[in-house]
Amino acid sequence: MIKPIDREAIYWEHEGNRVVYLGKWKLISKASKKRSLMCDKVDELPIEYWELFDMEKDRTEMFDVSQQNFDLVNKMAAMWQEWSRRTIIVPRPEK
């Protein structure tokens, strides 16, 4: 029998893209051509750069519900920031 992993959330970062999964919620911040270097160089993003999706209702990430769940966005963004500091993900050093 496979036992589920007991963890608070799942985090990752790839080329400036940031994600935190918390239960059914997925909070993402996508790097763009205009923001990619900024996303790599700062440890905290403005709250408007985050999008929130309910993965039980919207597995294709079509409906950003961040405006209706502002407190959850702030909480999850802070969780991501703490994880990134603890794991030294951002800010990236200069080359």
C-alpha positions as CSV (number, residue, x, y, z in Angstrom):
1,M,0.0,0.0,0.0
2,I,1.4,3.4,-1.0
3,K,1.1,6.0,1.8
4,P,0.6,9.7,1.0
5,I,3.5,12.0,1.8
6,D,2.7,14.3,4.7
7,R,3.7,17.8,3.8
8,E,2.4,21.2,4.0
9,A,2.8,22.2,0.4
10,I,4.9,21.5,-2.8
11,Y,7.1,24.3,-4.2
12,W,9.2,24.8,-7.2
13,E,10.9,27.4,-9.4
14,H,12.1,27.1,-13.0
15,E,13.6,30.0,-15.0
16,G,11.8,32.6,-13.0
17,N,8.5,30.7,-12.9
18,R,7.3,30.1,-9.3
19,V,4.7,27.7,-8.0
20,V,3.2,26.6,-4.7
21,Y,0.6,23.8,-4.4
22,L,-1.4,23.8,-1.2
23,G,-4.2,21.3,-1.2
24,K,-6.5,22.0,-4.1
25,W,-4.9,25.4,-4.7
26,K,-2.1,26.2,-7.1
27,L,-0.5,29.7,-6.9
28,I,1.8,30.6,-9.8
29,S,3.9,33.5,-11.1
30,K,5.0,33.1,-14.7
31,A,8.1,34.8,-15.8
32,S,7.7,36.6,-19.1
33,K,10.1,38.0,-21.6
34,K,9.5,41.4,-20.0
35,R,9.9,40.3,-16.4
36,S,12.1,37.2,-16.6
37,L,15.3,38.9,-15.3
38,M,13.4,40.8,-12.6
39,C,11.9,37.5,-11.4
40,D,15.3,35.9,-11.1
41,K,16.8,38.9,-9.2
42,V,14.3,39.6,-6.5
43,D,13.2,37.4,-3.6
44,E,9.7,39.0,-3.3
45,L,7.3,39.6,-6.2
46,P,4.5,42.2,-6.1
47,I,1.2,40.4,-5.2
48,E,-0.3,41.3,-8.6
49,Y,2.3,39.0,-10.3
50,W,0.6,35.9,-8.7
51,E,-2.3,33.9,-10.1
52,L,-4.4,31.4,-8.1
53,F,-6.2,28.4,-9.5
54,D,-8.6,25.9,-7.9
55,M,-7.3,22.7,-9.4
56,E,-10.3,20.6,-8.4
57,K,-12.6,22.9,-10.5
58,D,-10.1,24.2,-13.1
59,R,-7.4,21.7,-14.0
60,T,-6.5,23.6,-17.2
61,E,-5.8,26.9,-15.3
62,M,-8.2,29.0,-17.3
63,F,-9.8,31.0,-14.4
64,D,-7.5,33.0,-12.1
65,V,-9.4,33.4,-8.8
66,S,-6.7,35.5,-7.0
67,Q,-8.9,38.5,-6.8
68,Q,-11.6,36.6,-5.0
69,N,-9.1,35.0,-2.6
70,F,-6.7,37.8,-1.7
71,D,-5.8,36.5,1.8
72,L,-5.0,33.0,0.4
73,V,-2.8,34.5,-2.3
74,N,-0.9,36.5,0.4
75,K,-0.5,33.5,2.6
76,M,0.7,31.2,-0.2
77,A,3.1,33.9,-1.7
78,A,4.6,34.3,1.8
79,M,5.0,30.5,2.1
80,W,6.8,30.5,-1.3
81,Q,9.1,33.3,-0.2
82,E,10.0,31.5,3.0
83,W,10.8,28.3,1.1
84,S,12.9,30.2,-1.4
85,R,14.9,31.9,1.3
86,R,15.4,28.6,3.2
87,T,16.6,26.8,0.0
88,I,18.5,29.8,-1.5
89,I,16.4,29.9,-4.7
90,V,16.2,33.6,-5.1
91,P,17.6,36.1,-5.6
92,R,20.0,34.6,-8.1
93,P,23.6,35.9,-7.9
94,E,25.1,38.0,-10.7
95,K,27.1,36.0,-13.2
